[in-house]
Amino acid sequence: MVNLKAKPFHLTDEAIKWVEDMIAEMTIEEKIGQLFVNMGASRDEEYLKGVLNDYHIGAVRYNPATAEQVYDQNKILQENSKIPLLIAANTESGGNGACIDGTYVASQVKIGATNDPKYAYEMGRISGEEAAAIGCNWSFAPVVDIDMNWRNPVISTRCYSNKAEQVLEYSLEYMRGIMESGIAPAAKHFPGDGVDERDHHLSFAPNTLTVEEWDNTFGKVYGGLIEAGLPSIMSGHIALPEYVRHFKPDATVEELAMPSSLNGIVLQNLLRDKLNFNGVIVTDASHMVAMTSAMKRSEMLPAAIAAGCDLFLFFNDPEEDFHWMMDGYKKGIITNERLEEALTRILGLKASLGLHTKAKTEILPPKEEAMAKIGTEPNKAIALEISDKAITLVKNKQELLPISPEKNKRVLLVEVKGPESAYGKIMAAMSGGKKKPIELMKELLEKAGFEVEIYESAIDKILKLPPQEMLGAVMNVYAQKRPIADLTNQYDLVINIADVPPSTDQRIQWNPSKGTPDIPFYVNEVPTIFISLQCPFHLADVPQVKTYINAYDNHEHTLSAIVDKLLGRSEFKGVSPVDAFCGFIDTLM
């Protein structure tokens, strides 16, 4: 039985009556529809109305668009839905998660590097202000994972820290900020990412902590958030085998390895009973391999609800998925009791946001008022402030800083790359001729009086040759010997810039060459600085560098702040919230 008077709902008798009356009035089709969070495939009015009428969805998460486009879409949705909708945004890093012209504040690890929880509050406040303006009322944030494994490809920049206490403190501040605008946060990814080195989008990736270890880390984080009134949690497709074994000593391998989004032992015995969570549970996205490969999709949909999830994210094919969820109910996989419980929590969350008290035409604020809250200068100023506070001088074992045109006049910039992916090519094509970070760095240094050259790799040069000349050129790269004087006589400083986005392939990739500036072999020959713009763990691949900087993102204001710090105009103030040395002895050299 769901207690709607208790946290996180705190409903009045009148609001509880609304929840009960709405459930009593629903057809079985409407009840099943409420379980789904739809990922909108279009913002066309006919499509939006069709999804509402055909599938009776309970919630929405949409593709990125401008504030005006999202506002218009959400207005159509709320004014044409029989029951008010939960409309979710992914505001992990600011208002830009609600609309593409919203304010990017920072990655969560960058917030952690400021060593000041007020910036977590500011990110929540800005996220809430801008998302609520365009009709969002739910956020799939904050990420409350803990970076226990630097090789983890999912959360390297999406978590606040590798310390449970800091993750909890900053998550509470984010929650406080975003809830001021009437948005319900959904902490993710229960029971906790950051332990395995695999990506649950692409593979199984369990949390293998012992019961005691989990209680002292993720348990501390989730327990603190629940105590503070966290309204919703996103269940990751992450198994928690040792806790399953704790509750069921004779559990099979299949039960131990089952992702939590499909595992009633984890959701019910641990999250509901032990942690006393009374709020809404939503699955992580259902296209992720750790979920889709656990069982047939026709079984997976009702199994997620039966296990304890209240909302299912997202439709694959709406007709097919709706049928399978309905079929699961008819077969008794989803019992009447479990369905009523899920619906009570879903509508209880909507009522806690006050959606039941507003006319459909009044759920969104006036459009002109809404647009005025997007991407404001005061909000953008917070992002600049965070850059100044967060950029971290992780390692400096040479007498080099600050640099100056007088002692380091001739600068060579070297772009350090990661594996090239199709996604990376698409993002580059979408940039529309926007300058690369290394080009912006060149301009900033030249403005400060340096002579700057951007290195063109031997591989890039070879790719410009006719095919018949490429093999010989490659052989020359391997065979060539170059005097060290080619570097020492031409340059006073080499700056390596790695703009490698966090992903499954976040590691640096070296070109098949030797004796060239691609790989910083020359750290004892020419003063060398290595700057990682995104991934905070590149020192593992360049342990030899004497000066290493983590910037946490590649935004233009971040590059400006880096240059200010290199020149001594501003101090390095960031405190690494993760182990940037990656646990290796050689990175300390």
N, C-alpha and C positions, 0 to 999 in steps of 0.2 A: 504494500500500500504506500503510495507516494504522499508525503506530508507537504502540502503546498503552503502551509503556514510557516514552515521551517525554512532555514536558509537552504539554497540561495534564492528561493522564490519570495517569501515573506508576503504572501497574498492575503488580501482581505476576504471576508466571507462573500462579498459581492463578486470579487474577481474569481474566486473558486467556483461560484455558481455559474459564471460565464463559461469556465472551462468545462464543467460537467454538462451544461446545457448544450454546448457545441458538440461534444462527443456524442451525446444522446441523439442529436439531430442528424448525425452523419450516416450516410449509406456505407456499406462495407467498402465500396470502391473509393469513397472519399477518405475513409480511415487508412486504407492501404496507401493511397496517394500521399497522405501527410508524412509518411515515413521517408519520402525521397527529397533529396537536395538535387535540383536540376542544374547542370552546367549549360547555360544558354548557348545555343548554336547560332542564334540570330537575335537582332534587336527589332526586327520587323514586328509591327503590332499584330498582324494576323498570326504569326508564329507564336508570340507570347500568349495571346488569348487561347490559341489552340492547345498549348501545353497545360494551361490552367484548366480548361474545360475537359480535356481528354484524360489527364492524369492526376488532377487535384493535388498538385505538389504542395508540400509543406514549407519548402525553403528553396533558395536560389543562390548559386554562386556563378558569376558571369565572367566572360572574357574581358581583358583590358580594353578601355576606351576612354575618350575624353569625359570630363565632368558633365558636360551638357548631354552627351549621348547616354551616359549612365543614369543621369537624372530622368531623362525622358523615358528610358526603359523602365526604371523602377516605379515611376508614376503610373505607367500603363499596368504594370504588374499589380501594384497595390489597389488600384481603382477597379480592377477586374477580377480580383481573387475573392472568393466567398469568405475565406478566413484570412486574416492578415498574414503576410509572409515573413519569415526570417530571411533577410537578404544579407548575405555574407560577403565580406571583402578579406583580402589576405594582407592585412596591414602590419606585416612583420617589421618593415623599415620606414613606415610613415604613411602619409596620405597618398603617396604614389601607388600604394597597393589597392586603393579604392578607385582611382582614376589616373590615367597616365600624365595628366597635368597637375596632379597633386604634389605635395611637398615630400621629396626624399629627405629623410632625416639622417639615417645612418643604418648600417648593418648592426645586428645585435652585438656582435663581438666588438665593434667599434664603440658602441655605448659602454660596454664593459671596460674598454681600455681607458675611458675617461676617468675611471675609478670614482665616479660620482653618480649615485642613484637618481639624482634629480633629472638627469638626461633621459633615463628610462621613463620617468614620469612625463617629461616633455614629449617624448616620442608617442606615448600613449595619448596624451592630450591632443597633439596635432593630428594623429591618426583618427581619433574620435571626432574631432571638430570637422575635419574635411570629409570623412566617410559618412557621418550622420547628415551633413548638408545635402548630400545627393541621394539619400534614402536608404543607406545601409544601417542595419541595426545589430549586426553580428559580425565578429571578426575571428578568423582562424589565426589568432595570435594571443599571447606571445608564445614563442618557442621556448619551452622550459627544459630542454635537453641539457645534458652535461657533457662537455668535451673530454671524455676520459681516454680517447684513442685518437691521436693526431692523424692517423690514416683514415678516419671516418670521412667519407666523401659527402655526407648529407648536411652536416651542421657546422662545418668548420668556420663559417662566418655567421651562422644563423643562431648561435647560442651566446649567452652572455659571458660564460666562464667555464672553467673546468672545476670550479668549487661550488658545491651545493648551496652553501650559505649565500654566496653572491648571486647565484641564479635565483634563489628565492627572493632575496631583497629587491633585486631589479625587476623581477616579474610582478611582485606586489605593487611596485611603483607604476609600472606600465598599466597594470589592471586598474589602479586608482585613476590614472589619467584618462584612459579610454572610457571608463564607466561614467565619467562626468558628463559625457555627451549622450548617455543613454544607449551605449553599445555594449552588448554582452560579449566578453572575450571567451575564446575557447583555447585553453592551454593545450599544447601538443608537444611531443607525440607519445602519449601514455602507452606502455610503462617506461619509456625512456630510450631515446636514441643517443649514440655517442660512444657505445661500448664496442660494437662490432666494426669491422673495417669494410663491410659490404654495404650496398645500397638497396634498401627494401623496395625501391622502385623497380629494381632489376633482379633481385635475388632475395632469398631468405637472409635475414640479418638479425639474429636474436640478441636479447639483452641477457648475458650469461652470468650476471652477478649472483652471488649467494644471497640468501634471504637477509642476512645481517648487513651485507654490503648494500643491498638495495634499500633497506630501511634507513640506513645512515646517509643515503645520497638522494636518489629519486623519491624515496618515501618521505624524506624530510621536505623536499620541494612540494610535492603534491599535497602532503598533509597540511603544510602551512598555507597553501593557496585555498584549499577546501575550507579550512578554519576561517579564512578571511572572506568566504562567500563566493568563491569561484562558481560562475553559473553553468559553464559547460567545459567539456574535455573532449579532445579529438583522440580517438584510439588509433595508434599506429599499428601497422601490420608487423608487429615486433613480438616475438615469442618471449616468454619469461619462464624458462624451464624449471629453475630451482624453486620458484614460488609454486608452480603447478605441483612439483614433487612434494613440497611442504604440505599442501592441502590434500594431495592425493598420492601417497607414497607408492602405490602400485600403478601409477600412470604409465601408459604406453608411450613409445617413442613418438607416435603420431600426436598424442595429446601434449607431450612436452614441447614439440616443435610447432604446434599450431599457433599462428599469429593471434595476438590478444584480441583483435577485432572480431575473431571468430571463436574465442575461447571463454566460455562462461566461468571457468574457474578463476581466471584473472579478473574479469570484469565484475563478477558477482562476489566471489569470496574475498578478493583483495580490495577492489575499488569501492564497491557498494558496502560490504559488511565491515571490513577492517578499517578502511579509511573514511567510512561514513559519508560517501559522496552521494548527494541527493539530487544533483543537477542532471543536465542533458549530456548524453554520450553520443557523439557522431563518429562514424568511421572515417578514416583517411580515405583518399581517392581509391575507388574500386578498380582502376586500371593497373594498379601497381602489382608487380609480379609476385611479391610475397603473399598477396591475397588471392590473385587470380589463379595461381598455380597450386593453391592449397586444396581446392576441390572444384568440381564443375560449377560454372557460374549459376546454373539453375538451382543448385544446392546452396551456393554461397550467399545468395541474397537473403533468403529466410533464415539461414544459419546465423548471420550477423545480428539480426534482430532477436532471434531466440537466445543468443549468447549474452545479450544485454545492451547492445547498441540501440539507441532510440531513433537515430536518423541514418540513412544510407546515402553515401556520397560516391558517385553520381550515377545517373542513367548511363548505360552503354547504348543500347538501342531501347528507347522508352517503351515501345510496345512489348518487346521481348521481356525486359526486366520487370515491368509492371505485371505481366502475366505470371512470371516465375514467383514474384513475391506473393501474389494472390494465391497461386497454387500451393505455396508453402503454408499459407494460412489454412487453406481448405484441407490440407493433409495433417494439420495439427502440429506442424513444426513450430509455427508461431501460435501459441495458445491465445485464447481470448484474454486471459489475465495479463500475459506479456504485452499484447497489443494495447490494451487499455492503459497499462502502465506507461508505455512509450508515448501514447497520445497525451496522457495527463502531463507528462514532463514537457513535451513539445509545446502544448498550448499553455502550460504553466509558465514557460519561459516567455512566450509571447505576451502573456498577461503581465508578467513582471516588468516588461518593457513599456507597458501602458498602451499596447497596440489595440486592445479591446475597447479603450475609452475614446478612440479617435474616429471621426468620420473618414471614410476611405479617401476623400479628396483633401484631407488635412493631415495625412500621415507624413507627407513630405512638406518641407517649408516652401515658401514662395521661391520661384526659380531665381529671380534676381538676387534675393538675399542669400540663396545657396551658393551661387557662382562667386559671390564676393568673399566667400570663406576659403576658396581653393587657391593654394599656392601663394599665400600672402607673404609680403616681405618680412614681417616679424617671424613667421614660421621658417622661412628660408634662412634667416639670420641665425637660428638655432643650429642649423646644419653646419654653418661656417664655424660657429663657436665649438661644436663638437669636434670638427677636424683639428682645430688648434689644440684641443685638450687631449685628443686620442692618439695622434700619430706617435709611434713608439720607437725609440732608439733601442732596439733589442740588444745590440752588441756593438761595441766600439773599442777595439783593441789597437788603435793606431792614433798617432797625433795628427789628425787630419781636420777635424771640425773646429771652427767653421771654415768652409771653403771660401776662396776669394779670387777675383780675376788676377790679383797680383801674384799669388803663388800657384794657382791652378788654372791658368789662362786657357789652355787647350784641352777641351773636354770631348771625350768620345762617349756617345750614348749607345748602348747595346740593348736591343730588344730581346728579352728572354721569352721563349714561347712554350706553350704546352701542346699536347696532341691536338691536331686539327680535327674538328668534328663538323658534321653537317649542320648542327645547331649553331656552332660558331660562325660558319660561313653565312648562314641566314642572318644572324645578328649583325655581322659586318656589312652585309648587303643592305640591311634595313637602316644602317646608320646614316645613309644618304650623304656620303662625303664628309661626315663629321671628322674632325681631326683626331688622330690617335693620341693617347696619352704621351707617347714618346715625342710626338711632334709639338705638343703643348709644352712639354718640358724643355725642348730646344728653344722655343720662343721665350720662355720665362728666363732661362739662363742667358740667352743672348741679350735680353733686355737689361740684365744685371751686369753686362760687360764681358761675358765669356765668349770665346770662339768655340762653336759647337758643331760637331759632325755626328751624323747618325750612321752607324755601321751597317753596311749591306753585306749579309752573309754570303759565303761562297756558294751555298746551295741556292740562294735567291738569284745569284748571278748565273749559275749553271742553268737554271730553269728558263732563262731568257735566250739560251743558245739554241741553234738548230739541233734536232734530235741526234743527227750523226756526229755531232761534236760533244755530246753530253758525257759519254762514257770516258773519253780521254780526259775530259775536265775533272770528272769524279776521281779518276786515278791520280791525277796531279794533286788533288786535295789531300789524298792519303799520303802521297810520296813527298810532298813539298816540305822543305825545311826553311824556316824563316828566322832571321836574326832577331833576337829580343830587342835590338836597337830600333827595329821598325816600330815598336810600341813606345819604348822609353824616349826616343828622340822626337816623336810626333805628338805625344799626349802627356799632359800633366795630371790627368784624372780620368778614370773610366767609371761610368755609372751604368750598372746593369739595372734594367727596369723590367720586372716580370708582371705582366698583366694577364694572369692565368686565372680564369673564373673558377670558383668552387664547383666541382662536379665529380663524377666518378673518375675522371681523368684529370685531377687537379695538379698532378705532379709535373715538374718541368721535363721537357723533352729536349735532349741535346742533339744537334746535327752531327752527321758522321764526318767530322773534320777534326784536325788537330793543329795546334799552334795558331788558332784564330781566336778572335775575341768573343766568339759565341759562348765559350765555356771559360769562366774566370780562373784560368790556371795561373795568371800573372799577378796574383795579389801581393807577391813579394817584390815585384818589379815596378809596378805603377800603382799609386794610390787608387784603391777601388772601393766603391760603395755599391751595395746591392739593395734595391728598393722593391719590396713586394707590394703591389697595389691592392691585391685582393686576398689571396690565400695566406694565412698567417704562419704557415708551416714550411716555407721554402728553404729555410736554413738547413733542413735535413739534407737537401740536395746540393747545397753550397757551403758546407761547414768550414771551408777554408777562408771565406771572406772575413775581413777584420771589422767591417762596418756594415751592419745589416739593419734595415728599417722596415717596419710594418705600417702600412697606411690604411688598410682595411677596405678601401674602395678606390675607384679610378675617376671620381668626379673632378671637374675642373678646379673647384675650390680646394679640394684635397691636394692637388698638385701645387697650387699656389702656396698652400700652407707648408708643404714639404720644402719648397725652395726657400721660403722665409726661414725655416729652421736650419737648412743646410748653410745658409749665409749668416746665421747667428742673429737674425732680426727677431727671432722668437725662440724660446727654449723648447726642447722636447719634453713634453709633459705626460705622455701616455704611459700607462702601466699595463704590461701584457696580462690579460685575464686568462690566457691559456699558456701551456708550456711551448713557447716558440722554439726552444732548443730541442724539442721532440724526444727528450730523454737520452740523447746521445752525448758521449763524452767529447767527441771530436768537434761538435758544434760550439763548445765552450772555448776552443783554442783561440 
